[in-house]
Amino acid sequence: MKKEKKQFSRRDFFKTGAILVGGVAASAFLSSVNGVLIAGEPSKKRGKWYGIGIDINKCIGCGKCAAACKNENNIIKEPFYFRSWVEQYTIKNDGTVKVESPNGGIDGFTQSIPDEEIFKSFFVPKMCNHCSKSPCTQVCPVGATFETSEGVVLIDPNYCIGCGYCIQACPYGCRYKNPETGTADKCTLCFHRLDKGLQPACFEICPTQARIYGDLNDPQSNINYFLKNHNCMVIKPNLNTGSKLFYNALTPEVR
């Protein structure tokens, strides 16, 4: 695999805040174009083009993915820094929603709401969306954030100046500033493992196979099979980031 670091100019980016309405929700459903599914538009790249799938119906909230990510990538152990984490969504009978993620889900979850008040509850794993039109690459003033030829968004710590623009630009809250290095940090899809033919750590450890990844340019890949057999959606489709993180059973409560 080859890293191709490109220089990006700073641009204005849209602020989030729009609500998910019927028309937007409908546009989020994926359509097939020559066997490739990327938020409704095909990849214009050749070779591998990685996409990610998460089946919310299969996630049990064990937090093993978040723990494996920290161990594999030597992430600071404090409960404030995560490349991958799990959120628990609890929808109450009155329609209100409570979102919890104690220590990123690494220690598991304890329901804080009485059973009689709960309409439904579920878990949602979160990680970098590795967008094909990522706001973070657009605002980086020095080109430290870049996209590989396989569609993985990375950060070059040797170029990063720690300005924090990319952290503010990410609409999914997937970036943070490493307090030890002073540079931006986030999920890399374990690019160092992909380069060796290994699975990303969080995918390998998942006991229910709730996580799927693969080549979106390969019609026979696991990710394309997943997308074709589920009504997958992306988070915040109205932002048009070209997110390549697709969820099955995603509901409007998830932001």
CYANA upper distance limits for C-alpha pairs under 8 A (distance plus 0.5 A):
  1 MET  CA    149 SER  CA      8.41
  1 MET  CA    150 GLU  CA      8.19
  1 MET  CA    195 ASP  CA      6.40
  2 LYS  CA    148 THR  CA      7.42
  2 LYS  CA    149 SER  CA      7.09
  3 LYS  CA    147 GLU  CA      8.30
  3 LYS  CA    148 THR  CA      5.35
  3 LYS  CA    149 SER  CA      6.97
  4 GLU  CA    146 PHE  CA      8.12
  4 GLU  CA    147 GLU  CA      7.30
  4 GLU  CA    148 THR  CA      5.52
  4 GLU  CA    149 SER  CA      6.61
  5 LYS  CA    143 GLY  CA      8.09
  5 LYS  CA    144 ALA  CA      8.44
  5 LYS  CA    145 THR  CA      8.45
  5 LYS  CA    146 PHE  CA      5.84
  5 LYS  CA    147 GLU  CA      7.06
  5 LYS  CA    148 THR  CA      7.27
  6 LYS  CA    143 GLY  CA      6.89
  6 LYS  CA    146 PHE  CA      6.37
  6 LYS  CA    147 GLU  CA      7.88
  7 GLN  CA    142 VAL  CA      7.52
  7 GLN  CA    143 GLY  CA      5.00
  7 GLN  CA    144 ALA  CA      8.40
  7 GLN  CA    146 PHE  CA      8.10
  8 PHE  CA    137 THR  CA      6.98
  8 PHE  CA    138 GLN  CA      6.31
  8 PHE  CA    139 VAL  CA      8.02
  8 PHE  CA    140 CYS  CA      7.26
  8 PHE  CA    141 PRO  CA      7.63
  8 PHE  CA    142 VAL  CA      7.88
  8 PHE  CA    143 GLY  CA      5.83
  8 PHE  CA    146 PHE  CA      8.49
  9 SER  CA    138 GLN  CA      6.71
  9 SER  CA    139 VAL  CA      7.22
  9 SER  CA    140 CYS  CA      7.54
  9 SER  CA    141 PRO  CA      6.63
  9 SER  CA    142 VAL  CA      8.42
  9 SER  CA    143 GLY  CA      8.15
 10 ARG  CA    138 GLN  CA      6.11
 10 ARG  CA    139 VAL  CA      4.75
 10 ARG  CA    140 CYS  CA      6.46
 10 ARG  CA    141 PRO  CA      5.93
 11 ARG  CA    138 GLN  CA      6.37
 11 ARG  CA    139 VAL  CA      5.97
 12 ASP  CA    139 VAL  CA      7.77
 13 PHE  CA    135 PRO  CA      7.06
 13 PHE  CA    139 VAL  CA      8.17
 13 PHE  CA    169 ALA  CA      7.64
 14 PHE  CA    239 LEU  CA      8.12
 15 LYS  CA    171 PRO  CA      8.49
 16 THR  CA    171 PRO  CA      7.12
 16 THR  CA    239 LEU  CA      8.03
 18 ALA  CA    238 ASN  CA      8.23
 20 LEU  CA     24 VAL  CA      6.60
 20 LEU  CA     25 ALA  CA      6.80
 20 LEU  CA    236 LYS  CA      7.98
 20 LEU  CA    238 ASN  CA      8.28
 20 LEU  CA    252 PRO  CA      7.07
 21 VAL  CA     25 ALA  CA      6.53
 22 GLY  CA     26 ALA  CA      6.70
 23 GLY  CA     27 SER  CA      6.91
 24 VAL  CA     28 ALA  CA      6.91
 24 VAL  CA    237 PRO  CA      7.62
 24 VAL  CA    238 ASN  CA      6.77
 25 ALA  CA     29 PHE  CA      7.73
 25 ALA  CA    237 PRO  CA      8.17
 27 SER  CA    237 PRO  CA      8.18
 28 ALA  CA     39 ALA  CA      7.37
 28 ALA  CA     40 GLY  CA      8.31
 28 ALA  CA    233 MET  CA      6.01
 28 ALA  CA    234 VAL  CA      6.97
 28 ALA  CA    237 PRO  CA      6.12
 29 PHE  CA     39 ALA  CA      7.89
 29 PHE  CA     40 GLY  CA      7.97
 29 PHE  CA    231 ASN  CA      7.21
 29 PHE  CA    232 CYS  CA      6.73
 29 PHE  CA    233 MET  CA      5.94
 30 LEU  CA     37 LEU  CA      7.04
 30 LEU  CA     38 ILE  CA      7.79
 30 LEU  CA     39 ALA  CA      5.92
 30 LEU  CA     40 GLY  CA      5.42
 30 LEU  CA    227 LEU  CA      8.48
 30 LEU  CA    231 ASN  CA      8.13
 30 LEU  CA    232 CYS  CA      7.17
 30 LEU  CA    233 MET  CA      7.41
 31 SER  CA     37 LEU  CA      6.98
 31 SER  CA     39 ALA  CA      7.99
 31 SER  CA     40 GLY  CA      5.47
 31 SER  CA     41 GLU  CA      8.19
 32 SER  CA     36 VAL  CA      6.46
 32 SER  CA     37 LEU  CA      5.96
 32 SER  CA     40 GLY  CA      7.48
 33 VAL  CA     37 LEU  CA      7.06
 33 VAL  CA     40 GLY  CA      8.20
 33 VAL  CA     41 GLU  CA      7.49
 33 VAL  CA     42 PRO  CA      6.47
 34 ASN  CA     42 PRO  CA      8.11
 35 GLY  CA    217 ASN  CA      8.03
 35 GLY  CA    218 ASP  CA      8.17
 35 GLY  CA    219 PRO  CA      5.69
 35 GLY  CA    224 ASN  CA      8.15
 36 VAL  CA     41 GLU  CA      8.40
 36 VAL  CA     42 PRO  CA      6.02
 36 VAL  CA     43 SER  CA      7.56
 36 VAL  CA    216 LEU  CA      6.17
 36 VAL  CA    217 ASN  CA      6.23
 36 VAL  CA    218 ASP  CA      7.98
 36 VAL  CA    219 PRO  CA      7.16
 36 VAL  CA    224 ASN  CA      7.70
 37 LEU  CA     41 GLU  CA      7.07
 37 LEU  CA     42 PRO  CA      6.58
 37 LEU  CA    216 LEU  CA      7.09
 37 LEU  CA    224 ASN  CA      7.59
 37 LEU  CA    227 LEU  CA      7.86
 38 ILE  CA     42 PRO  CA      6.25
 38 ILE  CA     43 SER  CA      7.41
 38 ILE  CA     51 GLY  CA      8.43
 38 ILE  CA    216 LEU  CA      8.05
 38 ILE  CA    242 GLY  CA      7.50
 38 ILE  CA    243 SER  CA      8.03
 38 ILE  CA    244 LYS  CA      6.73
 39 ALA  CA    233 MET  CA      8.35
 39 ALA  CA    234 VAL  CA      7.82
 39 ALA  CA    242 GLY  CA      6.66
 39 ALA  CA    243 SER  CA      7.25
 39 ALA  CA    244 LYS  CA      7.62
 43 SER  CA     49 TRP  CA      8.01
 43 SER  CA    216 LEU  CA      8.43
 43 SER  CA    217 ASN  CA      7.69
 45 LYS  CA     49 TRP  CA      7.77
 45 LYS  CA    149 SER  CA      8.22
 46 ARG  CA    217 ASN  CA      8.13
 47 GLY  CA    149 SER  CA      8.48
 47 GLY  CA    150 GLU  CA      7.65
 47 GLY  CA    217 ASN  CA      7.61
 48 LYS  CA    149 SER  CA      8.26
 48 LYS  CA    150 GLU  CA      5.68
 48 LYS  CA    151 GLY  CA      8.44
 48 LYS  CA    215 ASP  CA      5.87
 48 LYS  CA    216 LEU  CA      7.76
 48 LYS  CA    217 ASN  CA      6.74
 48 LYS  CA    218 ASP  CA      8.25
 49 TRP  CA    149 SER  CA      8.05
 49 TRP  CA    150 GLU  CA      5.04
 49 TRP  CA    151 GLY  CA      5.81
 49 TRP  CA    214 GLY  CA      8.37
 49 TRP  CA    215 ASP  CA      5.64
 49 TRP  CA    216 LEU  CA      5.97
 49 TRP  CA    217 ASN  CA      6.43
 50 TYR  CA    150 GLU  CA      6.49
 50 TYR  CA    151 GLY  CA      6.34
 50 TYR  CA    152 VAL  CA      7.42
 50 TYR  CA    213 TYR  CA      7.47
 50 TYR  CA    214 GLY  CA      5.92
 50 TYR  CA    215 ASP  CA      5.21
 50 TYR  CA    216 LEU  CA      6.31
 50 TYR  CA    244 LYS  CA      8.26
 51 GLY  CA    213 TYR  CA      6.16
 51 GLY  CA    214 GLY  CA      6.22
 51 GLY  CA    215 ASP  CA      6.80
 51 GLY  CA    216 LEU  CA      6.34
 51 GLY  CA    223 ILE  CA      7.25
 51 GLY  CA    244 LYS  CA      5.54
 51 GLY  CA    245 LEU  CA      6.83
 51 GLY  CA    246 PHE  CA      8.39
 52 ILE  CA    129 ASN  CA      8.48
 52 ILE  CA    211 ARG  CA      7.93
 52 ILE  CA    212 ILE  CA      6.27
 52 ILE  CA    213 TYR  CA      4.85
 52 ILE  CA    214 GLY  CA      7.28
 52 ILE  CA    223 ILE  CA      7.21
 52 ILE  CA    244 LYS  CA      6.57
 52 ILE  CA    245 LEU  CA      5.25
 52 ILE  CA    246 PHE  CA      6.57
 53 GLY  CA    211 ARG  CA      6.29
 53 GLY  CA    212 ILE  CA      5.26
 53 GLY  CA    213 TYR  CA      6.43
 53 GLY  CA    223 ILE  CA      6.90
 53 GLY  CA    226 PHE  CA      7.70
 53 GLY  CA    227 LEU  CA      8.14
 53 GLY  CA    245 LEU  CA      6.30
 53 GLY  CA    246 PHE  CA      5.21
 53 GLY  CA    247 TYR  CA      6.27
 53 GLY  CA    248 ASN  CA      8.12
 54 ILE  CA    125 PRO  CA      8.01
 54 ILE  CA    210 ALA  CA      6.06
 54 ILE  CA    211 ARG  CA      5.17
 54 ILE  CA    212 ILE  CA      6.70
 54 ILE  CA    245 LEU  CA      8.03
 54 ILE  CA    246 PHE  CA      6.75
 54 ILE  CA    247 TYR  CA      5.36
 54 ILE  CA    248 ASN  CA      6.81
 55 ASP  CA     59 CYS  CA      7.24
 55 ASP  CA    210 ALA  CA      5.45
 55 ASP  CA    211 ARG  CA      7.06
 55 ASP  CA    247 TYR  CA      6.33
 55 ASP  CA    248 ASN  CA      5.27
 55 ASP  CA    249 ALA  CA      7.32
 56 ILE  CA    122 PHE  CA      7.97
 56 ILE  CA    123 PHE  CA      7.03
 56 ILE  CA    124 VAL  CA      6.44
 56 ILE  CA    125 PRO  CA      8.28
 56 ILE  CA    210 ALA  CA      7.48
 56 ILE  CA    247 TYR  CA      7.30
 56 ILE  CA    248 ASN  CA      6.45
 56 ILE  CA    249 ALA  CA      6.29
 56 ILE  CA    250 LEU  CA      7.50
 57 ASN  CA    122 PHE  CA      8.38
 57 ASN  CA    210 ALA  CA      8.34
 57 ASN  CA    248 ASN  CA      7.90
 57 ASN  CA    249 ALA  CA      6.98
 58 LYS  CA    208 THR  CA      6.66
 58 LYS  CA    209 GLN  CA      7.87
 58 LYS  CA    210 ALA  CA      5.61
 59 CYS  CA    122 PHE  CA      8.46
 59 CYS  CA    123 PHE  CA      6.55
 59 CYS  CA    124 VAL  CA      7.63
 59 CYS  CA    125 PRO  CA      8.16
 59 CYS  CA    208 THR  CA      7.39
 59 CYS  CA    210 ALA  CA      6.10
 60 ILE  CA    123 PHE  CA      7.19
 60 ILE  CA    208 THR  CA      8.31
 61 GLY  CA     86 VAL  CA      7.22
 61 GLY  CA     87 GLU  CA      8.45
 61 GLY  CA     88 GLN  CA      8.02
 61 GLY  CA    105 GLY  CA      7.40
 61 GLY  CA    108 GLY  CA      6.95
 61 GLY  CA    109 PHE  CA      7.61
 61 GLY  CA    123 PHE  CA      6.15
 61 GLY  CA    124 VAL  CA      8.39
 62 CYS  CA    105 GLY  CA      7.61
 62 CYS  CA    106 ILE  CA      7.68
 62 CYS  CA    107 ASP  CA      8.26
 62 CYS  CA    108 GLY  CA      5.94
 62 CYS  CA    109 PHE  CA      8.41
 63 GLY  CA     67 ALA  CA      6.94
 63 GLY  CA     85 TRP  CA      7.80
 63 GLY  CA     86 VAL  CA      6.96
 63 GLY  CA    104 GLY  CA      7.87
 63 GLY  CA    105 GLY  CA      5.22
 63 GLY  CA    106 ILE  CA      4.79
 63 GLY  CA    107 ASP  CA      7.13
 63 GLY  CA    108 GLY  CA      6.35
 64 LYS  CA     68 ALA  CA      6.47
 64 LYS  CA    106 ILE  CA      6.81
 64 LYS  CA    202 CYS  CA      7.91
 64 LYS  CA    205 ILE  CA      7.09
 64 LYS  CA    206 CYS  CA      7.21
 65 CYS  CA     69 CYS  CA      6.62
 65 CYS  CA     84 SER  CA      7.64
 65 CYS  CA     85 TRP  CA      7.83
 65 CYS  CA    106 ILE  CA      8.42
 65 CYS  CA    201 ALA  CA      7.82
 65 CYS  CA    202 CYS  CA      4.73
 65 CYS  CA    203 PHE  CA      7.62
 65 CYS  CA    205 ILE  CA      6.74
 65 CYS  CA    206 CYS  CA      6.68
 66 ALA  CA     70 LYS  CA      6.90
 66 ALA  CA     82 PHE  CA      7.93
 66 ALA  CA     83 ARG  CA      8.20
 66 ALA  CA     84 SER  CA      5.67
 66 ALA  CA     85 TRP  CA      5.46
 66 ALA  CA     86 VAL  CA      7.66
 66 ALA  CA    104 GLY  CA      7.14
 66 ALA  CA    105 GLY  CA      7.47
 66 ALA  CA    106 ILE  CA      6.31
 66 ALA  CA    202 CYS  CA      7.37
 67 ALA  CA     71 ASN  CA      6.77
 67 ALA  CA    106 ILE  CA      6.03
 68 ALA  CA     72 GLU  CA      6.43
 68 ALA  CA    201 ALA  CA      6.39
 68 ALA  CA    202 CYS  CA      6.30
 68 ALA  CA    205 ILE  CA      7.54
 69 CYS  CA     73 ASN  CA      6.51
 69 CYS  CA     75 ILE  CA      8.18
 69 CYS  CA     83 ARG  CA      7.45
 69 CYS  CA     84 SER  CA      6.98
 69 CYS  CA    201 ALA  CA      6.49
 69 CYS  CA    202 CYS  CA      6.35
 70 LYS  CA     74 ASN  CA      6.04
 70 LYS  CA     75 ILE  CA      5.13
 70 LYS  CA     76 ILE  CA      7.80
 70 LYS  CA     77 LYS  CA      7.81
 70 LYS  CA     82 PHE  CA      7.74
 70 LYS  CA     83 ARG  CA      8.08
 71 ASN  CA     75 ILE  CA      7.28
 72 GLU  CA    201 ALA  CA      7.18
 73 ASN  CA    190 CYS  CA      8.43
 75 ILE  CA     81 TYR  CA      7.70
 75 ILE  CA     82 PHE  CA      7.70
 76 ILE  CA     81 TYR  CA      6.96
 77 LYS  CA     81 TYR  CA      7.98
 79 PRO  CA    102 PRO  CA      8.38
 79 PRO  CA    103 ASN  CA      5.24
 79 PRO  CA    104 GLY  CA      7.49
 80 PHE  CA    103 ASN  CA      7.78
 81 TYR  CA    176 TYR  CA      7.49
 81 TYR  CA    178 ASN  CA      8.41
 82 PHE  CA    104 GLY  CA      7.54
 82 PHE  CA    186 LYS  CA      8.00
 83 ARG  CA    127 MET  CA      6.64
 83 ARG  CA    128 CYS  CA      7.88
 83 ARG  CA    174 CYS  CA      7.28
 83 ARG  CA    175 ARG  CA      8.00
 83 ARG  CA    185 ASP  CA      8.22
 83 ARG  CA    186 LYS  CA      5.46
 83 ARG  CA    187 CYS  CA      5.09
 84 SER  CA    104 GLY  CA      8.22
 84 SER  CA    125 PRO  CA      7.88
 84 SER  CA    126 LYS  CA      6.29
 84 SER  CA    127 MET  CA      5.17
 84 SER  CA    128 CYS  CA      8.18
 84 SER  CA    187 CYS  CA      7.24
 85 TRP  CA    101 SER  CA      8.21
 85 TRP  CA    104 GLY  CA      5.11
 85 TRP  CA    105 GLY  CA      6.76
 85 TRP  CA    106 ILE  CA      8.25
 85 TRP  CA    125 PRO  CA      6.32
 85 TRP  CA    126 LYS  CA      5.88
 85 TRP  CA    127 MET  CA      7.21
 86 VAL  CA    101 SER  CA      6.74
 86 VAL  CA    104 GLY  CA      6.10
 86 VAL  CA    105 GLY  CA      5.70
 86 VAL  CA    123 PHE  CA      7.17
 86 VAL  CA    124 VAL  CA      6.11
 86 VAL  CA    125 PRO  CA      4.68
 86 VAL  CA    126 LYS  CA      6.33
 87 GLU  CA     99 VAL  CA      7.02
 87 GLU  CA    100 GLU  CA      6.17
 87 GLU  CA    101 SER  CA      5.22
 87 GLU  CA    104 GLY  CA      7.66
 87 GLU  CA    105 GLY  CA      7.34
 87 GLU  CA    123 PHE  CA      6.14
 87 GLU  CA    124 VAL  CA      5.68
 87 GLU  CA    125 PRO  CA      6.72
 87 GLU  CA    126 LYS  CA      7.91
 88 GLN  CA     99 VAL  CA      6.10
 88 GLN  CA    100 GLU  CA      5.69
 88 GLN  CA    101 SER  CA      6.72
 88 GLN  CA    109 PHE  CA      8.22
 88 GLN  CA    121 SER  CA      7.65
 88 GLN  CA    122 PHE  CA      6.36
 88 GLN  CA    123 PHE  CA      5.03
 88 GLN  CA    124 VAL  CA      6.90
 89 TYR  CA     97 VAL  CA      7.33
 89 TYR  CA     98 LYS  CA      6.39
 89 TYR  CA     99 VAL  CA      5.26
 89 TYR  CA    100 GLU  CA      7.27
 89 TYR  CA    121 SER  CA      6.04
 89 TYR  CA    122 PHE  CA      5.92
 89 TYR  CA    123 PHE  CA      6.57
 89 TYR  CA    124 VAL  CA      7.96
 89 TYR  CA    254 VAL  CA      8.33
 90 THR  CA     97 VAL  CA      6.17
 90 THR  CA     98 LYS  CA      5.70
 90 THR  CA     99 VAL  CA      6.98
 90 THR  CA    118 ILE  CA      7.39
 90 THR  CA    119 PHE  CA      8.22
 90 THR  CA    120 LYS  CA      6.57
 90 THR  CA    121 SER  CA      4.80
 90 THR  CA    122 PHE  CA      7.17
 91 ILE  CA     95 GLY  CA      6.69
 91 ILE  CA     96 THR  CA      6.41
 91 ILE  CA     97 VAL  CA      5.08
 91 ILE  CA     98 LYS  CA      7.06
 91 ILE  CA    118 ILE  CA      6.64
 91 ILE  CA    119 PHE  CA      6.06
 91 ILE  CA    120 LYS  CA      5.89
 91 ILE  CA    121 SER  CA      6.58
 92 LYS  CA     96 THR  CA      5.97
 92 LYS  CA     97 VAL  CA      6.75
 92 LYS  CA     98 LYS  CA      8.47
 92 LYS  CA    117 GLU  CA      6.10
 92 LYS  CA    118 ILE  CA      4.94
 92 LYS  CA    119 PHE  CA      5.48
 92 LYS  CA    120 LYS  CA      7.49
 93 ASN  CA    117 GLU  CA      6.17
 93 ASN  CA    118 ILE  CA      6.16
 93 ASN  CA    119 PHE  CA      5.38
 97 VAL  CA    253 GLU  CA      7.85
101 SER  CA    105 GLY  CA      5.93
101 SER  CA    109 PHE  CA      8.37
102 PRO  CA    106 ILE  CA      8.22
102 PRO  CA    107 ASP  CA      8.03
102 PRO  CA    108 GLY  CA      8.43
102 PRO  CA    109 PHE  CA      7.85
103 ASN  CA    107 ASP  CA      7.26
105 GLY  CA    109 PHE  CA      7.01
113 ILE  CA    117 GLU  CA      7.30
113 ILE  CA    118 ILE  CA      7.53
114 PRO  CA    118 ILE  CA      7.35
126 LYS  CA    174 CYS  CA      8.49
127 MET  CA    174 CYS  CA      6.65
127 MET  CA    187 CYS  CA      6.94
128 CYS  CA    172 TYR  CA      8.15
128 CYS  CA    174 CYS  CA      5.92
128 CYS  CA    175 ARG  CA      8.44
128 CYS  CA    186 LYS  CA      7.43
128 CYS  CA    187 CYS  CA      6.03
128 CYS  CA    188 THR  CA      8.25
128 CYS  CA    245 LEU  CA      8.31
129 ASN  CA    172 TYR  CA      8.39
129 ASN  CA    243 SER  CA      5.86
129 ASN  CA    244 LYS  CA      6.11
129 ASN  CA    245 LEU  CA      5.35
130 HIS  CA    134 SER  CA      7.77
130 HIS  CA    151 GLY  CA      7.56
130 HIS  CA    152 VAL  CA      6.24
130 HIS  CA    153 VAL  CA      5.86
130 HIS  CA    243 SER  CA      6.78
130 HIS  CA    244 LYS  CA      6.36
130 HIS  CA    245 LEU  CA      7.63
131 CYS  CA    151 GLY  CA      8.47
131 CYS  CA    153 VAL  CA      7.93
131 CYS  CA    241 THR  CA      6.25
131 CYS  CA    242 GLY  CA      5.44
131 CYS  CA    243 SER  CA      4.59
131 CYS  CA    244 LYS  CA      6.06
131 CYS  CA    245 LEU  CA      8.43
132 SER  CA    151 GLY  CA      7.32
132 SER  CA    241 THR  CA      7.17
132 SER  CA    242 GLY  CA      5.30
132 SER  CA    243 SER  CA      6.85
132 SER  CA    244 LYS  CA      7.67
133 LYS  CA    240 ASN  CA      8.12
133 LYS  CA    241 THR  CA      5.32
133 LYS  CA    242 GLY  CA      5.69
133 LYS  CA    243 SER  CA      8.11
134 SER  CA    138 GLN  CA      7.22
134 SER  CA    170 CYS  CA      8.36
134 SER  CA    241 THR  CA      5.92
134 SER  CA    242 GLY  CA      7.59
134 SER  CA    243 SER  CA      8.27
135 PRO  CA    139 VAL  CA      6.89
135 PRO  CA    166 CYS  CA      7.89
135 PRO  CA    169 ALA  CA      6.27
135 PRO  CA    170 CYS  CA      6.74
135 PRO  CA    241 THR  CA      7.43
136 CYS  CA    140 CYS  CA      6.84
136 CYS  CA    145 THR  CA      7.51
136 CYS  CA    165 TYR  CA      7.97
136 CYS  CA    166 CYS  CA      4.84
136 CYS  CA    167 ILE  CA      7.71
136 CYS  CA    169 ALA  CA      6.00
136 CYS  CA    170 CYS  CA      6.27
137 THR  CA    143 GLY  CA      7.72
137 THR  CA    145 THR  CA      5.69
137 THR  CA    146 PHE  CA      6.38
137 THR  CA    147 GLU  CA      8.42
137 THR  CA    166 CYS  CA      7.62
139 VAL  CA    165 TYR  CA      6.84
139 VAL  CA    166 CYS  CA      6.70
139 VAL  CA    169 ALA  CA      7.74
140 CYS  CA    144 ALA  CA      7.16
140 CYS  CA    145 THR  CA      6.90
140 CYS  CA    165 TYR  CA      6.94
140 CYS  CA    166 CYS  CA      6.56
142 VAL  CA    159 TYR  CA      7.34
142 VAL  CA    160 CYS  CA      7.63
142 VAL  CA    161 ILE  CA      8.39
143 GLY  CA    159 TYR  CA      7.81
143 GLY  CA    160 CYS  CA      8.44
144 ALA  CA    155 ILE  CA      6.02
144 ALA  CA    156 ASP  CA      5.51
144 ALA  CA    157 PRO  CA      7.55
144 ALA  CA    158 ASN  CA      8.26
144 ALA  CA    159 TYR  CA      5.47
144 ALA  CA    160 CYS  CA      5.53
145 THR  CA    153 VAL  CA      7.55
145 THR  CA    154 LEU  CA      6.24
145 THR  CA    155 ILE  CA      4.93
145 THR  CA    156 ASP  CA      6.89
145 THR  CA    160 CYS  CA      8.24
146 PHE  CA    153 VAL  CA      6.18
146 PHE  CA    154 LEU  CA      6.04
146 PHE  CA    155 ILE  CA      6.86
146 PHE  CA    156 ASP  CA      8.37
147 GLU  CA    151 GLY  CA      6.25
147 GLU  CA    152 VAL  CA      5.99
147 GLU  CA    153 VAL  CA      4.88
147 GLU  CA    154 LEU  CA      6.62
148 THR  CA    152 VAL  CA      5.80
148 THR  CA    153 VAL  CA      6.91
148 THR  CA    154 LEU  CA      7.85
152 VAL  CA    188 THR  CA      7.51
152 VAL  CA    189 LEU  CA      7.68
152 VAL  CA    191 PHE  CA      8.22
153 VAL  CA    188 THR  CA      7.31
154 LEU  CA    188 THR  CA      6.38
155 ILE  CA    160 CYS  CA      7.89
155 ILE  CA    184 ALA  CA      7.83
155 ILE  CA    185 ASP  CA      7.63
156 ASP  CA    160 CYS  CA      6.75
157 PRO  CA    183 THR  CA      6.81
157 PRO  CA    184 ALA  CA      8.10
160 CYS  CA    183 THR  CA      6.37
160 CYS  CA    184 ALA  CA      7.55
161 ILE  CA    182 GLY  CA      8.41
161 ILE  CA    183 THR  CA      6.94
162 GLY  CA    177 LYS  CA      7.73
162 GLY  CA    182 GLY  CA      6.18
162 GLY  CA    183 THR  CA      4.99
162 GLY  CA    184 ALA  CA      6.55
164 GLY  CA    168 GLN  CA      6.96
164 GLY  CA    177 LYS  CA      7.70
164 GLY  CA    184 ALA  CA      7.39
165 TYR  CA    169 ALA  CA      6.62
166 CYS  CA    170 CYS  CA      6.66
166 CYS  CA    175 ARG  CA      8.08
166 CYS  CA    184 ALA  CA      8.27
167 ILE  CA    173 GLY  CA      7.91
167 ILE  CA    174 CYS  CA      8.21
167 ILE  CA    175 ARG  CA      5.62
167 ILE  CA    176 TYR  CA      6.53
167 ILE  CA    177 LYS  CA      8.15
167 ILE  CA    184 ALA  CA      7.70
170 CYS  CA    174 CYS  CA      7.18
170 CYS  CA    175 ARG  CA      7.50
172 TYR  CA    255 ARG  CA      8.22
174 CYS  CA    186 LYS  CA      6.72
174 CYS  CA    187 CYS  CA      8.10
175 ARG  CA    184 ALA  CA      7.21
175 ARG  CA    185 ASP  CA      6.25
175 ARG  CA    186 LYS  CA      5.45
176 TYR  CA    184 ALA  CA      6.23
176 TYR  CA    185 ASP  CA      6.01
176 TYR  CA    186 LYS  CA      7.20
177 LYS  CA    182 GLY  CA      6.56
177 LYS  CA    183 THR  CA      6.00
177 LYS  CA    184 ALA  CA      4.95
177 LYS  CA    185 ASP  CA      6.37
178 ASN  CA    182 GLY  CA      5.79
178 ASN  CA    183 THR  CA      6.08
178 ASN  CA    184 ALA  CA      6.52
178 ASN  CA    185 ASP  CA      6.55
179 PRO  CA    183 THR  CA      8.26
189 LEU  CA    194 LEU  CA      8.42
189 LEU  CA    200 PRO  CA      6.38
190 CYS  CA    194 LEU  CA      6.93
190 CYS  CA    199 GLN  CA      8.29
190 CYS  CA    200 PRO  CA      5.38
190 CYS  CA    201 ALA  CA      7.33
191 PHE  CA    195 ASP  CA      6.57
191 PHE  CA    200 PRO  CA      8.03
192 HIS  CA    196 LYS  CA      7.36
193 ARG  CA    197 GLY  CA      6.94
193 ARG  CA    198 LEU  CA      5.45
193 ARG  CA    199 GLN  CA      6.80
193 ARG  CA    200 PRO  CA      6.66
194 LEU  CA    198 LEU  CA      5.66
194 LEU  CA    199 GLN  CA      6.61
194 LEU  CA    200 PRO  CA      7.26
199 GLN  CA    203 PHE  CA      6.89
199 GLN  CA    204 GLU  CA      6.35
200 PRO  CA    204 GLU  CA      6.82
201 ALA  CA    205 ILE  CA      6.80
202 CYS  CA    206 CYS  CA      6.81
203 PHE  CA    209 GLN  CA      7.87
203 PHE  CA    211 ARG  CA      6.15
203 PHE  CA    212 ILE  CA      7.50
206 CYS  CA    210 ALA  CA      7.23
206 CYS  CA    211 ARG  CA      7.54
212 ILE  CA    222 ASN  CA      7.38
212 ILE  CA    223 ILE  CA      6.48
212 ILE  CA    226 PHE  CA      8.20
213 TYR  CA    222 ASN  CA      7.32
213 TYR  CA    223 ILE  CA      5.84
214 GLY  CA    221 SER  CA      6.50
214 GLY  CA    222 ASN  CA      6.50
214 GLY  CA    223 ILE  CA      5.60
214 GLY  CA    224 ASN  CA      8.27
215 ASP  CA    221 SER  CA      6.52
215 ASP  CA    222 ASN  CA      8.47
215 ASP  CA    223 ILE  CA      7.34
215 ASP  CA    224 ASN  CA      8.27
216 LEU  CA    221 SER  CA      7.62
216 LEU  CA    223 ILE  CA      7.15
216 LEU  CA    224 ASN  CA      6.65
218 ASP  CA    224 ASN  CA      7.95
219 PRO  CA    224 ASN  CA      6.51
219 PRO  CA    225 TYR  CA      8.24
220 GLN  CA    224 ASN  CA      7.14
220 GLN  CA    225 TYR  CA      7.30
221 SER  CA    225 TYR  CA      6.82
222 ASN  CA    226 PHE  CA      6.62
223 ILE  CA    227 LEU  CA      6.69
224 ASN  CA    228 LYS  CA      6.54
225 TYR  CA    229 ASN  CA      6.73
226 PHE  CA    230 HIS  CA      6.75
227 LEU  CA    231 ASN  CA      7.67
227 LEU  CA    232 CYS  CA      6.66
227 LEU  CA    246 PHE  CA      8.33
230 HIS  CA    248 ASN  CA      6.69
231 ASN  CA    248 ASN  CA      6.63
231 ASN  CA    249 ALA  CA      7.88
232 CYS  CA    246 PHE  CA      6.31
232 CYS  CA    247 TYR  CA      5.69
232 CYS  CA    248 ASN  CA      5.14
232 CYS  CA    249 ALA  CA      7.59
232 CYS  CA    250 LEU  CA      7.92
233 MET  CA    246 PHE  CA      6.03
233 MET  CA    247 TYR  CA      5.86
233 MET  CA    248 ASN  CA      7.14
233 MET  CA    250 LEU  CA      6.94
234 VAL  CA    243 SER  CA      7.14
234 VAL  CA    244 LYS  CA      8.26
234 VAL  CA    245 LEU  CA      6.85
234 VAL  CA    246 PHE  CA      5.56
234 VAL  CA    247 TYR  CA      6.60
234 VAL  CA    250 LEU  CA      8.36
235 ILE  CA    243 SER  CA      8.49
235 ILE  CA    246 PHE  CA      8.48
235 ILE  CA    254 VAL  CA      7.78
235 ILE  CA    255 ARG  CA      6.84
236 LYS  CA    255 ARG  CA      7.32
237 PRO  CA    241 THR  CA      7.98
237 PRO  CA    243 SER  CA      8.46
250 LEU  CA    254 VAL  CA      7.53
